Amino acid sequence: MDVIAEIAAILHPMPAPGSVQPEEAFSDACEAVDARRKKTIAELEAAWDAVDAEPLLHALTDARIRKEQAEEEIRCLLAYGREFTRPRPYTLESLAAAAGMSISGVRTAYDQDQVAVVTHSIGRPSCKWRITDPSDPPDDALARA
């Protein structure tokens, strides 16, 4: 196996037998992975040919970009959960559990940039009022801790 094919195999691992439900879908899942591998191989080869991009470094750069995009998506979803939901915001605790973050991490994860993105995306402004959830400590509670 060449380097590009090995990178594609790392990025798109085959499912283990018994991991796909229903079991009749296992061969379809393998075919889908194989198709993604072939697409990745073609993309890596094209990048190497076009700009002499080293395949591993190119794959790492793409993974980093996807990670940054996922992190921004999480920040926007947290902003939505805290600033846009009605009749009250999601609790910091529930959002922290879902996002794999601490409560203080959720509190500081997003800013007005993400609020603006959500406003633009959903076509309405954030709630100007906030009902304090009893499980949310006041903003100054963390500063005293």
C-alpha positions in Angstrom: 0.0 0.0 0.0 1.4 3.4 -0.9 1.5 6.4 1.5 -1.6 8.0 0.0 -3.7 4.9 0.2 -2.5 4.4 3.8 -3.5 7.9 4.7 -7.0 7.3 3.2 -7.3 4.1 5.2 -6.5 6.0 8.4 -9.0 8.7 7.6 -11.7 6.2 6.6 -11.3 3.0 8.6 -13.4 0.0 7.6 -16.1 -0.9 10.1 -15.5 -4.0 12.2 -17.8 -7.0 11.7 -20.8 -6.7 14.0 -20.4 -2.9 14.3 -23.0 -2.1 11.7 -26.7 -2.5 12.4 -28.6 -4.1 10.8 -25.9 -6.6 9.9 -27.3 -6.8 6.3 -26.0 -3.2 5.8 -22.3 -4.2 6.6 -21.4 -4.7 2.9 -23.0 -1.4 2.0 -21.1 0.3 4.8 -17.8 -1.2 3.6 -18.6 0.0 0.0 -19.3 3.5 1.3 -16.0 3.6 3.1 -14.2 2.3 0.0 -15.8 5.1 -2.0 -14.7 7.7 0.5 -11.2 6.2 0.5 -11.0 6.4 -3.4 -12.3 10.0 -3.3 -9.6 10.9 -0.7 -6.9 9.2 -2.7 -7.9 11.2 -5.8 -8.0 14.5 -3.8 -4.6 13.8 -2.2 -3.0 12.8 -5.6 -4.5 15.9 -7.3 -3.1 18.2 -4.5 0.3 16.5 -4.8 0.3 17.0 -8.6 -1.1 20.5 -8.6 0.9 22.2 -5.8 3.4 19.5 -4.7 1.5 19.2 -1.4 3.0 16.4 0.7 0.0 14.0 1.3 0.4 13.6 5.1 0.9 17.3 5.7 -2.1 18.0 3.4 -4.3 15.5 5.3 -3.2 17.0 8.6 -4.0 20.5 7.4 -7.4 19.4 6.3 -8.1 17.7 9.6 -7.1 20.8 11.5 -9.4 22.9 9.3 -12.3 20.5 10.0 -11.5 20.7 13.7 -11.6 24.5 13.7 -14.9 24.4 11.8 -16.3 22.0 14.3 -15.2 24.2 17.2 -16.8 27.2 15.6 -20.0 25.2 15.1 -20.0 24.3 18.8 -19.6 27.9 19.8 -22.5 28.9 17.5 -24.7 26.1 18.9 -23.8 27.2 22.5 -24.7 30.8 21.6 -28.0 29.6 20.2 -28.8 27.5 23.3 -28.0 30.4 25.7 -29.1 33.5 23.7 -31.9 32.5 21.3 -34.0 29.7 22.8 -37.5 30.4 24.3 -39.0 30.5 26.8 -35.6 30.4 28.5 -32.0 29.4 27.7 -30.6 25.9 28.1 -28.8 25.5 31.4 -25.1 25.9 31.5 -24.9 22.4 33.0 -26.8 20.7 30.2 -24.9 22.5 27.5 -21.6 21.7 29.2 -22.5 18.0 29.4 -23.5 17.9 25.7 -20.4 19.8 24.5 -18.0 17.9 26.8 -17.0 21.2 28.4 -17.0 22.7 31.9 -19.8 25.1 32.9 -17.3 28.0 33.0 -16.0 26.9 29.5 -19.6 27.1 28.1 -20.0 30.6 29.7 -16.9 31.9 27.9 -17.0 29.7 24.7 -18.9 32.2 22.5 -19.0 35.9 22.1 -20.9 38.5 20.1 -19.3 37.2 16.8 -21.1 33.9 17.2 -24.3 35.6 18.3 -24.1 37.7 15.1 -23.6 34.5 13.0 -26.6 32.8 14.7 -28.7 36.0 14.2 -27.8 36.0 10.5 -28.4 32.2 10.1 -31.8 32.1 11.7 -33.0 35.5 10.7 -34.0 36.8 14.2 -32.3 38.6 17.0 -31.3 37.0 20.3 -33.6 37.3 23.3 -33.0 40.7 24.9 -34.1 39.3 28.2 -32.8 36.3 30.1 -34.7 34.3 32.7 -32.2 33.1 35.2 -32.3 29.4 35.6 -31.9 28.3 39.2 -29.2 25.8 38.3 -27.1 28.6 36.7 -24.8 30.3 39.2 -24.7 34.1 38.8 -21.9 35.4 36.6 -20.0 36.8 39.6 -20.1 33.4 41.4 -17.3 32.1 39.3 -15.2 35.2 39.9 -15.5 34.6 43.7 -14.6 30.9 43.4 
